[in-house]
Amino acid sequence: MNFDITELDANQSDFAQRLDALLAWESVSDHRVLQAVTDIVNDVRKRGDAALLEFTQKFDRVNAQSAAELVVPQSRLQQALEKIPADQRQALETAAQRVRVYHQHQKQESWQFTEADGTVLGQKITPLDRVGIYVPGGKASYPSSVLMNAIPAKVAGVKEVIMVVPTPGGEVNEMVFAAAAIAGVDKLITVGGAQAVAALAYGTAIVPRVDKIVGPGNIYVATAKRMVFGQVGIDMIAGPSEILVVCDGKTDPDWIALDLFSQAEHDEDAQSILISPDRDFLQKVKTAMARLLPTLERESIARVSLKNRGALILVKDLEQAAELVNRIAPEHLELSVENPVALAEKVRHAGAIFMGRHTAEAIGDYCAGPNHVLPTSSTARYSSPLGVYDFQKRSSIIHCSPQGASTLGKVASVLARGESLTAHARSAEYRVKD
């Protein structure tokens, strides 16, 4: 079977146009999906558990007679933890510990300072009260997503973490349940899709209303998250997974081929791109990919992904490679080069940067410690990985001393009257000492 992947030269006249076409992605542009999600969200908002149960029966083929049956008791999560093979439990616990330790470094603390006249200014950090985490359960199940979403929330001090995960056909992934036990999930409900997002946003009898919804999902989940934003906070509108590898031509081509496959196997819309200044190396990697692709269990998915959205890109040097990295702003960036530290200094836009030849992106997906919930579709230009800071709020503290109130009141009065807001001005002036 032939192997197809786009090959581009960054110095060809039509490169920018072809790259734009390759990168183009809009996760929630389908009007049919938008209408379906609108109907689902409105129905769950109106009818609560009754609608939630009907959609779960319809879409997930779950044979539940009441919504209460969709709630998983904590004892069942603990049972899963005790039931899974010892090596799986050890891997989950090791990953959880590394994720927890890393995210503890992100925790923000309240602060304040006192001015000369006694006025105190500062910032108060408060965790969110309740968050909802969405964990996919369709084409694949992701216990790693449980850890990456729930643990930062717990480190931040969130009191209640509500997890939703679909169980199509009633099939449960025991590792997902075990991960929920390890991560400290407070309530798990077996619902998914737009209906789960709506339930988290508006609340039902069995699904508590949350303050923020985080976690990846399909186009229906992404559309629903965008729709309920404002009612609740969200982490991001995630598109398909992406990897961009920059290699100087001195890494084993088989390693690079498998790194590219690691994202291509996610789904048909995932994107895998290799950039190198070594033309011969690009061909060696292509040959390795053609040879290794048939060995993948998810070969058919990866093959479509690589054909439609993958690319091998020739650049003149690593300087041009860095410029291209910042143009693409990838979710995952591997710098498989001799001096990754020097090259990383030139990178401004990337969700996560994997340094050196021995750092596979897959390590970051599971157990390195940093979060694997990352900005996709070039949104790394302005956004960051999920972290503890996503589950903490900041309140400003302003405590004027009598002298401070008088001094600042005069300034506020002038500015307020300049804006013709005289009540503002008079409110400040009442505290001004003559």
PANU-624832 format. One line per 4 residues: number of its first residue (from 1); for each residue x, y, z of N, C-alpha, C. Coordinates in steps of 0.05 Angstrom, whole numbers, plus 5000, padded with zeros to 4 digits. Each point is the difference from the previous one (the first is absolute). Layout:
! residues N
NUM) X Y Z X Y Z X Y Z | ... .
! end
This chain:
! residues 434
1) 5017 4976 5000 4983 5024 5000 5018 5025 5000 | 4993 5019 4983 5016 5025 4998 4996 5017 5025 | 5021 5015 5006 5000 5018 5023 5001 5029 4989 | 4980 5016 5008 4998 5027 4990 5002 5020 5022 .
5) 5018 5020 4996 5002 5023 5018 5010 5024 4984 | 4990 5023 5007 5007 5024 4986 5030 5007 5005 | 5014 5008 4978 5028 5008 5002 5002 5029 4991 | 5011 5017 5017 5001 5028 4994 5029 5011 5002 .
9) 5005 5021 4986 5026 5014 5001 4994 5028 5009 | 5010 5008 5023 4994 5027 5012 5009 5023 4982 | 5017 4994 4980 5010 5022 4983 4987 5000 4973 | 4980 4984 4996 4985 5001 4974 4980 5023 5001 .
13) 4993 5011 4978 4983 5024 4999 4972 4995 5010 | 4990 4976 4998 4972 4995 5009 4999 4987 5027 | 5023 5001 5015 5001 4986 5026 4979 5011 5020 | 4999 5026 5003 4983 5013 5020 4971 4992 4995 .
17) 4991 5000 4975 4973 4993 4993 4994 4971 5006 | 5019 4982 4994 4996 4972 5004 5001 4993 5030 | 5017 5015 5015 5001 4995 5029 4974 5009 5013 | 4989 5023 4992 4975 5010 5011 4978 4979 4995 .
21) 4999 4989 4977 4980 4980 4993 5003 4975 5018 | 5025 4993 5005 5005 4976 5016 4992 5004 5029 | 5004 5025 5010 4995 5006 5029 4971 5006 5005 | 4985 5007 4979 4973 5010 5004 4983 4980 5016 .
25) 4987 5010 5021 4983 4983 5016 4981 5018 5016 | 4974 4993 4999 4980 5014 5016 4983 4978 5013 | 5003 4998 5026 4989 4977 5014 4970 5002 5004 | 4988 5023 4998 4971 5002 5005 4986 5016 4978 .
29) 5007 4995 4975 4988 5016 4978 4977 4985 4987 | 4995 4975 5007 4979 4984 4987 4973 5009 5010 | 4984 5012 4982 4974 5010 5007 4981 4978 5009 | 5002 4977 4989 4983 4977 5008 5007 4992 5029 .
33) 5025 4999 5006 5009 4994 5028 4990 5022 5019 | 5003 5025 4992 4992 5023 5016 4970 4998 5007 | 4984 4994 4980 4971 4998 5006 4994 4977 5018 | 5013 4977 4996 4995 4977 5017 5008 5005 5029 .
37) 5023 5013 5003 5009 5007 5027 4982 5020 5014 | 4991 5020 4985 4981 5020 5010 4975 4986 5011 | 4989 4982 4985 4976 4986 5009 5005 4983 5025 | 5024 4987 5001 5006 4983 5023 5004 5017 5025 .
41) 5016 5022 4997 5005 5017 5023 4974 5012 5011 | 4983 5010 4982 4975 5012 5009 4981 4979 5013 | 5001 4976 4990 4982 4979 5011 5010 4992 5028 | 5026 4997 5004 5011 4993 5026 4995 5023 5020 .
45) 5003 5024 4990 4995 5023 5017 4971 5001 5010 | 4982 4992 4982 4971 5002 5005 4990 4976 5017 | 5009 4976 4992 4988 4976 5012 5019 4985 5019 | 5025 5009 5002 5018 4988 5019 5006 4971 4996 .
49) 4997 4984 5022 5008 4972 5000 4984 4984 4979 | 4975 5007 4995 4984 4985 4981 5013 5001 4972 | 5008 5024 4992 5013 5003 4974 5028 4987 5000 | 5014 5003 5022 5027 4989 5002 4999 4969 4997 .
53) 4980 4988 5013 4997 4971 4998 4993 4991 4972 | 4981 5015 4987 4992 4993 4973 5023 5001 4980 | 5016 5022 5002 5022 5002 4982 5022 4979 5005 | 5004 4993 5025 5019 4979 5007 4991 4973 4989 .
57) 4974 4994 5003 4989 4976 4989 5003 4999 4969 | 4995 5023 4988 5001 5001 4971 5028 4999 4988 | 5017 5018 5010 5027 5002 4988 5020 4980 5010 | 4998 4993 5026 5020 4981 5011 4989 4972 5004 .
61) 4974 4996 4993 4987 4974 5001 5003 4988 5028 | 4996 5017 5020 5002 4991 5028 4973 4992 5010 | 4997 4977 5010 4974 4989 5009 4995 5008 5029 | 4997 5026 5005 4994 5009 5027 4970 5009 5001 .
65) 4987 4993 5022 4972 5007 5002 4995 5026 5015 | 5021 5009 5014 4998 5026 5014 5027 5014 4999 | 4999 5026 5002 5025 5016 4999 5018 4993 5024 | 4988 4993 5022 5016 4993 5023 5019 4977 4995 .
69) 4993 4982 4982 5016 4977 4994 5026 5008 4986 | 5001 5025 4989 5024 5010 4986 5022 5009 5019 | 4993 5004 5026 5020 5008 5019 5015 4976 5011 | 5026 5002 4999 5017 4977 5009 5009 5005 5029 .
73) 4994 4981 5017 5008 5003 5029 5030 4999 5003 | 5009 5013 5020 5029 5001 5006 5011 4972 5004 | 4984 4982 5011 5010 4973 5005 5006 4986 4974 | 4986 5007 4978 5005 4988 4974 5026 5010 4989 .
77) 5007 5025 5005 5026 5010 4991 5023 4986 5014 | 4996 4997 5026 5021 4986 5016 5002 4971 4991 | 4978 4988 4993 5000 4972 4991 5016 4998 4974 | 4997 5020 4983 5015 5000 4974 5030 5002 5006 .
81) 5007 5017 5019 5028 5003 5007 5013 4974 5010 | 4984 4985 5015 5010 4975 5011 4999 4977 4980 | 4984 5004 4979 4995 4979 4980 5021 5000 4977 | 5009 5024 4993 5018 5001 4976 5026 4986 5006 .
85) 5015 4992 4980 5025 4986 5004 5020 5018 5015 | 5018 4988 5015 5018 5014 5017 5018 5020 4984 | 5008 4993 4976 5017 5018 4985 4985 5025 4991 | 4974 4997 4994 4983 5023 4993 4997 5018 5024 .
89) 4994 4989 5023 4997 5016 5024 5026 5015 5006 | 5022 4986 4999 5026 5013 5005 5005 5023 4981 | 4994 4995 4974 5005 5021 4980 4982 5025 5006 | 4975 4995 5006 4981 5022 5006 5010 5015 5025 .
93) 5008 4986 5020 5008 5013 5025 5026 5016 4996 | 5018 4989 4984 5025 5014 4995 4995 5025 4984 | 4983 4998 4979 4993 5023 4984 4986 5021 5017 | 4982 4991 5016 4984 5019 5017 5019 5015 5019 .
97) 5019 4987 5012 5019 5013 5018 5017 5021 4985 | 5009 4993 4976 5016 5019 4985 4983 5024 4991 | 4976 4995 4992 4982 5022 4992 4995 5018 5024 | 4995 4988 5023 4994 5015 5025 5024 5018 5008 .
101) 5024 4988 5000 5024 5015 5008 5005 5023 4981 | 4998 4995 4974 5004 5022 4981 4981 5023 5004 | 4974 4993 5004 4980 5021 5001 5001 5015 5027 | 5011 4987 5021 5003 5015 5025 5018 5024 4997 .
105) 5018 5000 4980 5017 5023 4995 4984 5023 4988 | 4977 4994 4989 4985 5021 4986 4981 5015 5019 | 4996 4990 5024 4980 5011 5018 5007 5029 5007 | 4981 5017 4996 5004 5029 5006 4991 5006 5029 .
109) 5013 5018 5012 4993 5008 5028 4991 5030 5000 | 4984 5006 5020 4991 5028 5003 5024 5017 5008 | 4999 5026 4993 5021 5018 5008 4989 5028 5004 | 5015 5017 5014 4993 5027 5004 5024 5017 5008 .
113) 4997 5026 4997 5022 5018 5009 4987 5025 5011 | 5014 5014 5018 4990 5024 5013 5015 5024 4991 | 4985 5020 4991 5012 5025 4992 5008 5018 5024 | 5014 5021 4994 5011 5017 5022 4978 5011 5018 .
117) 4977 5007 4988 4978 5012 5016 4982 4979 5014 | 5007 4974 4997 4985 4979 5013 4980 4986 4983 | 4996 5010 4975 4982 4986 4982 5011 4973 4992 | 4983 4980 5000 5008 4973 4994 4988 4991 4973 .
121) 5017 4991 4983 4991 4989 4974 5010 4971 4998 | 4984 4983 4986 5008 4972 4998 4983 4984 4982 | 5004 4974 5001 4985 4982 4984 4993 4975 5016 | 4975 4992 5000 4991 4977 5015 4995 4977 4980 .
125) 5012 4977 5005 4997 4977 4983 4980 4981 5013 | 4979 4992 4984 4980 4982 5010 4994 4978 4980 | 4999 4975 5008 4993 4979 4981 4971 5001 4992 | 4994 4989 4977 4972 4997 4992 4986 4981 5019 .
129) 4974 5003 5003 4985 4982 5018 4996 4973 4988 | 4992 4999 4975 4993 4974 4988 5007 5001 4970 | 5014 4979 4990 5006 4999 4971 4990 4973 4989 | 4995 5001 4974 4993 4975 4986 5022 4993 4981 .
133) 5007 4974 4999 5020 4991 4981 4987 4980 4981 | 5004 5005 4974 4990 4982 4980 5022 4982 4991 | 4995 4974 5001 5019 4980 4992 4988 4984 4977 | 5013 4999 4976 4989 4986 4977 4997 4970 5006 .
137) 4981 4988 4987 4996 4971 5003 4989 4987 4975 | 5005 5013 4977 4990 4989 4975 5020 4982 4986 | 5014 5012 4980 5019 4984 4984 5022 4989 5018 | 5007 5015 5021 5020 4990 5018 4994 5011 5028 .
141) 5011 4987 5020 4996 5010 5027 5027 5009 5011 | 4999 5021 5016 5025 5014 5008 5002 5003 5030 | 5010 4979 5014 5005 5004 5029 5020 5023 5005 | 5018 5004 4982 5020 5022 5004 4986 5027 5001 .
145) 4978 5003 4985 4985 5026 5000 4987 5005 5028 | 4992 4978 5013 4989 5003 5027 5021 5013 5018 | 5024 4989 5000 5022 5010 5017 5006 5029 4993 | 5002 5006 4974 5009 5027 4991 4979 5022 5006 .
149) 4975 4992 5001 4979 5020 5006 4993 5002 5029 | 4999 4977 5014 4991 5001 5028 5021 5008 5019 | 5025 4991 4996 5021 5005 5019 5007 5030 5003 | 5003 5015 4978 5005 5029 5004 4977 5014 5015 .
153) 4975 4991 4995 4978 5012 5014 5002 4995 5030 | 5007 4975 5007 5004 4994 5028 5023 5015 5013 | 5022 5002 4985 5023 5015 5010 4992 5029 5005 | 4983 5011 4982 4991 5028 5003 4982 5004 5024 .
157) 4989 4978 5010 4982 5002 5024 4971 4999 4993 | 4993 4992 4976 4971 4997 4992 4987 4980 5019 | 4977 5008 5011 4987 4983 5020 4987 4975 4987 | 4989 5004 4976 4984 4978 4988 5006 4997 4970 .
161) 5010 4977 4993 5005 4994 4972 4980 4980 4990 | 4984 5008 4980 4980 4983 4988 5010 4990 4973 | 5000 4974 4996 5011 4989 4975 4977 4987 4985 | 4999 5006 4973 4981 4986 4983 5016 4985 4979 .
165) 4992 4975 4994 5013 4984 4980 4979 4981 4988 | 4998 5000 4973 4980 4982 4987 5010 4971 5002 | 4980 4982 5001 5006 4972 4999 4984 4987 4978 | 5008 5003 4975 4984 4990 4977 4994 4970 5003 .
169) 4975 4994 4997 4992 4972 5003 5003 4989 5028 | 5003 5018 5019 5004 4992 5028 5027 4990 5006 | 5019 5002 4981 5027 4990 5004 5017 5019 5017 | 5010 4990 5022 5016 5016 5018 5030 4995 4997 .
173) 5016 5021 4999 5029 4997 5000 5009 5001 5029 | 5009 4977 5010 5007 4998 5029 5023 5019 5007 | 5019 5005 4981 5022 5019 5006 4990 5028 5004 | 4979 5008 4985 4989 5026 5003 4987 5003 5028 .
177) 4985 4980 5009 4989 5001 5026 5021 5000 5022 | 5021 4984 4996 5022 4999 5019 5015 5026 5002 | 5004 5013 4976 5013 5026 5000 4983 5021 5015 | 4974 4998 4998 4982 5018 5015 5004 4997 5030 .
181) 5003 4975 5009 5005 4995 5028 5027 5012 5009 | 5020 4996 4984 5027 5010 5007 5001 5030 5000 | 4986 5013 4981 5000 5029 4997 4982 5014 5020 | 4983 4986 5014 4983 5012 5020 4975 5012 4989 .
185) 4989 4989 4978 4975 5010 4989 4978 4995 5021 | 4983 5021 5004 4980 4999 5021 4974 4987 4990 | 4994 5003 4974 4975 4987 4990 5004 4994 4971 | 4994 4975 4992 5003 4992 4972 4972 4992 4989 .
189) 4994 5011 4976 4974 4994 4987 5006 4990 4972 | 4987 4978 4992 5006 4988 4974 4982 5012 4979 | 5005 5025 4993 4987 5014 4978 5021 5013 4983 | 4994 5006 4975 5019 5013 4983 4987 5018 4980 .
193) 5015 5010 4980 4989 5016 4979 4991 5027 5009 | 4985 5014 4982 4990 5026 5006 4982 5000 5024 | 4986 4978 5005 4981 4998 5022 5015 5001 5027 | 5024 4989 5001 5015 5001 5025 5010 5028 5005 .
197) 5009 5014 4979 5009 5028 5003 4977 5017 5010 | 4976 4997 4988 4977 5015 5008 4993 4995 5029 | 5001 4975 5008 4993 4993 5028 5020 5013 5019 | 5026 5000 4994 5019 5013 5017 4996 5030 5002 .
201) 4993 5012 4977 4997 5029 4999 4975 5010 5015 | 4978 4985 4997 4974 5010 5012 4991 4984 5024 | 5012 4976 5004 4992 4984 5023 4975 4984 4995 | 4999 4976 5011 4975 4984 5001 4999 4988 5028 .
205) 4980 4983 5004 4998 4988 5027 5025 4983 5007 | 5011 4986 4979 5023 4983 5006 5027 5012 4994 | 5000 5021 4983 5025 5013 4991 5001 5028 5013 | 5018 5004 5019 5003 5027 5012 5009 5020 4979 .
209) 4989 5024 5002 5009 5022 4983 5029 5008 5008 | 5017 5003 4980 5028 5006 5006 5007 5029 4993 | 5024 5008 5008 5009 5027 4993 5017 5000 4974 | 5012 4977 4994 5018 4999 4977 5000 4971 4989 .
213) 5001 4998 4974 5001 4973 4987 5027 4998 4985 | 5014 4979 5005 5026 4996 4986 5001 4971 4989 | 5018 4996 4981 5003 4974 4989 4993 4998 4970 | 5013 4982 4985 4996 4998 4971 4975 4984 4993 .
217) 4991 5003 4975 4978 4984 4990 4997 5004 4970 | 4980 4987 4989 4996 5002 4971 4987 5026 4992 | 4992 5002 4975 4989 5026 4990 4975 5008 5014 | 4984 4980 5009 4975 5006 5014 5006 5012 5028 .
221) 5020 4989 5013 5009 5010 5026 5012 5028 4997 | 5017 5003 4980 5013 5026 4996 4979 5022 4994 | 4980 4993 4983 4979 5019 4994 4983 5007 5024 | 4994 4980 5016 4985 5005 5025 5015 5017 5019 .
225) 5026 4995 5003 5016 5017 5018 5000 5029 4992 | 5003 5004 4974 4999 5028 4990 4973 5012 5006 | 4979 4984 4997 4972 5010 5003 4995 5008 5029 | 5010 4985 5020 4994 5006 5028 5020 5019 5013 .
229) 5021 5007 4985 5020 5019 5011 4986 5026 5007 | 5006 5010 5024 4986 5023 5010 4982 4992 5023 | 4985 4978 4995 4985 4987 5022 5020 4987 5019 | 5021 4988 4989 5022 4988 5015 5026 5008 4986 .
233) 5022 4997 5013 5026 5003 4987 5007 4975 4986 | 5018 5001 4980 5010 4977 4987 5030 5003 4997 | 5014 4977 4995 5029 5002 4997 5007 5009 4972 | 4989 4987 4979 5006 5007 4973 4982 4985 4981 .
237) 4999 5009 4975 4986 4984 4979 5022 4985 4986 | 5002 4974 5006 5023 4984 4990 4993 4988 4973 | 5020 5002 4982 4998 4987 4974 5015 4974 5001 | 5005 4988 4977 5014 4974 4999 5029 5003 5011 .
241) 5011 4978 5009 5027 5000 5011 5020 5005 4977 | 5023 5013 5008 5020 5007 4981 5028 4994 5011 | 5018 4994 4982 5029 4998 5008 5016 5013 4977 | 5020 5016 5008 5019 5011 4981 5028 4992 5010 .
245) 5014 4986 4983 5027 4991 5007 5020 5016 4983 | 5020 5012 5013 5022 5012 4986 5025 4982 5004 | 5012 4991 4979 5023 4982 5002 5022 5009 4982 | 5024 4998 5010 5024 5008 4984 5010 4978 4982 .
249) 4986 4977 5000 5008 4978 4983 5018 4979 5013 | 5004 5003 5026 5019 4982 5014 4986 4981 5020 | 4974 5001 5000 4985 4981 5017 4992 4976 4984 | 4997 4977 5013 4992 4976 4986 4973 5005 4986 .
253) 4998 4996 4974 4975 5005 4985 4976 4984 5011 | 5005 4976 5011 4978 4984 5011 4988 5014 5025 | 5018 5013 5016 4990 5014 5023 4981 5023 4992 | 5009 5014 4980 4983 5023 4990 4974 4990 4988 .
257) 5002 4979 4985 4975 4988 4988 4980 4994 5021 | 5009 4986 5021 4981 4993 5022 4990 5024 5015 | 5017 5021 5003 4991 5024 5013 4977 5013 4984 | 5003 5000 4974 4979 5011 4983 4974 4983 5002 .
261) 5004 4973 5000 4977 4982 5003 4985 5004 5026 | 5015 5008 5021 4988 5001 5027 4977 5020 5001 | 5000 5020 4983 4977 5018 4998 4981 4992 4977 | 5011 4990 4979 4983 4992 4977 4980 4978 5007 .
265) 5007 4984 5020 4982 4978 5007 4976 5009 5017 | 5000 5025 5009 4978 5010 5016 4974 5000 4985 | 5000 5014 4977 4976 5000 4983 5008 5010 4972 | 4981 4998 4982 5006 5006 4972 5007 5030 4995 .
269) 4992 5017 5019 5005 5029 4997 5026 5009 5014 | 5013 4982 5014 5025 5007 5014 5021 5008 4980 | 5020 5015 5010 5020 5011 4981 5028 4995 5010 | 5016 4988 4981 5028 4994 5006 5018 5012 4979 .
273) 5019 5017 5009 5017 5015 4981 5029 4997 5008 | 5017 4994 4981 5029 4999 5005 5014 5022 4984 | 5017 5015 5013 5016 5021 4987 5029 4993 5002 | 5015 5002 4978 5029 4994 5001 5014 5015 4977 .
277) 5025 5008 5005 5016 5012 4978 5014 4978 4984 | 4996 4975 5007 5014 4978 4986 4980 4985 4982 | 5003 5005 4974 4981 4988 4981 5001 4969 5001 | 5025 4989 5001 5003 4971 5000 4987 4988 5025 .
281) 5002 5014 5023 4988 4990 5025 4970 4999 4997 | 4988 5020 4988 4971 5000 4997 4991 4975 4984 | 5016 4993 4980 4993 4976 4985 5004 4974 5016 | 5020 5001 5017 5005 4976 5017 4977 4996 5020 .
285) 4990 5023 5010 4977 4998 5018 4975 4990 4985 | 4996 5010 4976 4977 4992 4984 5002 4970 4995 | 5023 4990 4994 5004 4971 4995 4994 4984 5026 | 5009 5011 5022 4995 4987 5026 4970 4999 5006 .
289) 4987 5022 4994 4971 5002 5005 4985 4979 4983 | 5007 4998 4975 4987 4981 4982 5004 4971 5010 | 5024 4995 5011 5006 4973 5010 4986 4994 5027 | 4998 5020 5017 4990 4995 5027 4970 5004 5002 .
293) 4988 5015 4982 4972 5006 5002 4982 4974 5001 | 5006 4980 4984 4983 4976 5001 5002 4985 5026 | 5020 5007 5017 5002 4986 5026 4983 5013 5022 | 4987 5022 4994 4983 5014 5020 4973 4986 5002 .
297) 4990 4998 5025 4973 4990 5004 4979 5019 4990 | 5007 5026 5000 4981 5020 4990 5010 5011 4973 | 5009 4982 4983 5012 5007 4975 4981 5016 4982 | 4975 4991 4998 4981 5013 4982 4995 5029 5008 .
301) 4999 5006 5026 4996 5027 5010 5025 5017 4994 | 5023 4989 5007 5025 5015 4996 5005 5005 4970 | 4993 4981 4983 5005 5004 4971 4984 5023 4989 | 4975 5002 5008 4983 5022 4991 5010 5027 5011 .
305) 5007 5000 5025 5011 5025 5013 5024 5010 4985 | 5019 4982 4995 5025 5007 4987 4996 5009 4971 | 4981 4988 4986 4995 5007 4972 4987 5027 4999 | 4980 5006 5017 4985 5024 4998 5012 5024 5014 .
309) 5015 4995 5022 5009 5023 5016 5029 4999 5007 | 5014 4978 4994 5028 4998 5006 5018 5014 4980 | 5025 5004 5007 5018 5013 4981 5029 4996 5008 | 5017 4999 4979 5029 5000 5003 5010 5026 4988 .
313) 5013 5017 5015 5006 5027 4990 5031 5005 5000 | 5010 5007 4977 5029 5006 4997 5004 5029 5005 | 5020 5007 5018 5007 5028 5005 5030 5003 4994 | 5009 5024 4997 5028 5005 4993 5019 4996 5024 .
317) 4989 5006 5025 5017 4997 5024 4981 5000 5024 | 5012 4996 5024 4984 4999 5024 4989 5028 5008 | 5013 5021 4990 4989 5027 5005 4973 5002 4986 | 4998 4991 4976 4975 5001 4985 4980 4980 5013 .
321) 5010 4978 5011 4982 4981 5014 4987 5014 5023 | 5015 5015 5016 4989 5014 5023 4979 5021 4992 | 5005 5014 4978 4980 5019 4989 4974 4985 4993 | 5003 4976 4989 4977 4985 4992 4985 4989 5024 .
325) 5015 4992 5021 4987 4991 5025 4982 5022 5011 | 5010 5025 5000 4984 5022 5011 4977 5007 4982 | 5002 4994 4975 4978 5004 4981 4978 4979 5005 | 5008 4976 5006 4981 4978 5004 4988 5000 5028 .
329) 5017 5007 5020 4992 5001 5028 4988 4973 5008 | 5016 4979 5000 4989 4973 5004 4993 4993 5029 | 4982 4981 5002 4993 4989 5026 5024 4986 5013 | 5012 4981 4986 5024 4986 5009 5023 5006 4982 .
333) 5023 5007 5011 5023 5006 4984 5024 4984 5010 | 5010 4983 4982 5025 4985 5006 5024 5014 4987 | 5020 5006 5015 5025 5011 4990 5021 4978 5000 | 5000 4983 4980 5018 4977 4998 5025 5009 4986 .
337) 5016 5016 5014 5024 5013 4988 5023 4999 5020 | 5024 5007 4990 5024 4998 5016 4999 5019 5025 | 4990 5024 4996 4999 5020 5021 4971 5011 5003 | 4983 4984 5013 4972 5008 5002 4996 5025 5017 .
341) 5018 5005 5020 4997 5023 5017 5002 5026 4983 | 5020 5001 4983 5004 5023 4983 4977 5005 4981 | 4989 4978 4989 4978 5002 4981 4974 5008 5015 | 4997 4990 5024 4976 5007 5016 4998 5030 5007 .
345) 5023 5012 5002 5001 5029 5006 4987 5016 4977 | 4999 4989 4977 4988 5014 4977 4970 4993 4996 | 4990 4982 5017 4972 4992 4998 4983 5018 5018 | 4981 5013 4988 4981 5017 5015 4973 4987 5004 .
349) 4992 4982 4981 4973 4990 5001 5000 4969 4998 | 4994 4987 5022 4997 4971 5001 4987 4992 5026 | 4983 4980 4999 4986 4991 5024 5019 4987 5020 | 5015 4980 4990 5020 4986 5016 5024 4995 4982 .
353) 5024 5003 5011 5025 4997 4985 5015 4976 5011 | 5006 4981 4983 5014 4975 5007 5028 5002 4990 | 5019 5001 5018 5028 5007 4994 5018 4976 4996 | 5013 5000 4977 5021 4980 4995 4989 4975 4987 .
357) 5019 4982 4992 4993 4976 4985 4986 4979 5016 | 5004 5000 5027 4989 4979 5016 4973 5006 5013 | 4989 5024 4995 4975 5008 5012 4977 4996 4981 | 4988 4977 5001 4976 4995 4983 4976 5015 5011 .
361) 4984 5010 4982 4976 5015 5008 4982 4982 5016 | 5000 4974 4995 4983 4981 5015 5005 5001 5030 | 5025 5006 5008 5007 5002 5028 4983 5022 5013 | 4997 5022 4986 4985 5023 5010 4970 4993 5002 .
365) 4991 4983 4982 4971 4992 5000 4993 4986 5026 | 5019 4986 5012 4993 4982 5022 5013 5006 5027 | 5026 5005 5000 5012 4998 5027 5023 5020 5005 | 5007 5018 4982 5022 5018 5005 4993 5018 5024 .
369) 4975 5009 5001 4992 5018 5021 4984 5024 4990 | 5011 5016 4980 4985 5022 4989 4973 4990 4988 | 4981 5018 4997 4974 4993 4991 4999 4993 4971 | 4984 4981 4992 4997 4993 4972 4976 5013 4987 .
373) 4985 5016 5015 4978 5016 4988 5013 5025 4990 | 5002 5003 4974 5016 5021 4987 4985 5014 4979 | 5008 5025 4994 4986 5016 4979 5006 4988 4972 | 4979 4997 4985 5002 4989 4973 4993 5021 4979 .
377) 5002 4993 4975 4992 5017 4977 5012 5028 5001 | 5026 5001 5006 5015 5025 5001 4992 5018 5023 | 4984 4991 5019 4992 5018 5022 5022 5002 5021 | 5022 4986 4996 5023 5003 5018 5012 5028 4996 .
381) 4991 5015 4980 5008 5028 4997 4991 5017 5024 | 4979 4992 5013 4989 5017 5021 4990 4984 5024 | 5003 4974 5000 4990 4985 5023 5020 4979 5010 | 4995 4987 5022 5019 4984 5014 4989 4973 5007 .
385) 5017 4981 5009 4990 4974 5010 4982 5004 5023 | 4982 4980 5004 4983 5000 5024 5018 4998 5024 | 4992 5014 5022 5017 4999 5024 4984 5008 5024 | 5013 5001 5022 4988 5008 5026 4987 5027 4998 .
389) 5013 5018 4985 4990 5028 4997 4972 5000 4986 | 4993 4979 4986 4973 4999 4988 4978 4995 5020 | 5008 4991 5024 4981 4993 5021 5001 5019 5023 | 5015 5023 4997 5001 5020 5021 4991 5027 4988 .
393) 4987 5015 5017 4991 5027 4993 5017 5021 5015 | 5001 5024 4990 5015 5021 5013 4980 5023 5006 | 5001 5009 5025 4984 5023 5008 5019 5022 5009 | 4995 5024 4991 5017 5023 5008 4993 5009 5028 .
397) 5020 5007 5015 4996 5011 5027 5008 5029 5001 | 4982 5017 5009 5005 5029 5002 4990 5009 5028 | 5018 5008 5017 4993 5008 5027 5013 5027 5006 | 4984 5022 4996 5011 5027 5002 5003 5008 5030 .
401) 5022 5012 5006 5002 5014 5026 4986 5027 4997 | 4994 5014 5022 4988 5026 4998 5016 5019 4982 | 5027 5000 5003 5016 5017 4983 4999 4991 4971 | 5001 4974 4996 4999 4989 4972 4973 5007 4987 .
405) 4978 4998 5015 4974 5007 4989 4999 5029 4992 | 5013 5018 5015 5000 5028 4994 5017 5006 4975 | 5024 4988 4999 5018 5005 4978 4988 4989 4974 | 4991 4975 5001 4990 4987 4976 4972 5011 4992 .
409) 4985 5010 5020 4974 5011 4995 5002 5025 4982 | 5021 5016 5004 5004 5024 4983 5006 4992 4971 | 5016 4980 4997 5007 4990 4973 4975 4989 4987 | 4985 4983 5015 4976 4987 4988 4979 5022 4993 .
413) 4998 5020 5016 4981 5022 4995 5005 5013 4973 | 5025 5007 4996 5007 5013 4974 4993 4982 4976 | 5008 4975 5002 4995 4981 4978 4970 4995 4996 | 4985 4997 5023 4972 4995 4997 4985 5024 4988 .
417) 5007 5024 5008 4986 5024 4989 5008 5003 4971 | 5024 4991 4993 5008 5001 4972 4983 4981 4983 | 4989 4980 5012 4982 4981 4986 4971 5006 5005 | 4995 5023 5013 4972 5009 5006 4985 4980 5018 .
421) 5015 4986 5017 4987 4981 5019 5003 5013 5028 | 4981 5019 5005 5003 5016 5024 4994 4985 5026 | 4983 4979 4998 4996 4984 5025 5025 4986 5008 | 5015 4991 4980 5026 4988 5006 5018 5020 5015 .
425) 5001 5024 4988 5017 5021 5011 4992 5007 5028 | 4974 5004 5005 4991 5009 5026 5004 4978 5021 | 4997 4974 4991 5005 4977 5019 5029 5001 5009 | 5018 5005 4982 5029 5002 5007 5005 5025 5017 .
429) 4987 5022 4993 5006 5026 5014 4991 4999 5029 | 4980 4984 5007 4991 4999 5027 5022 4991 5019 | 5020 4985 4989 5021 4989 5017 5025 5018 5000 | 4998 5023 4985 5023 5017 4997 5002 5019 5025 .
433) 5023 5001 5012 5004 5018 5023 5007 5028 4988 | 4990 5020 5013 5006 5028 4991 5028 5007 5006 .
! end
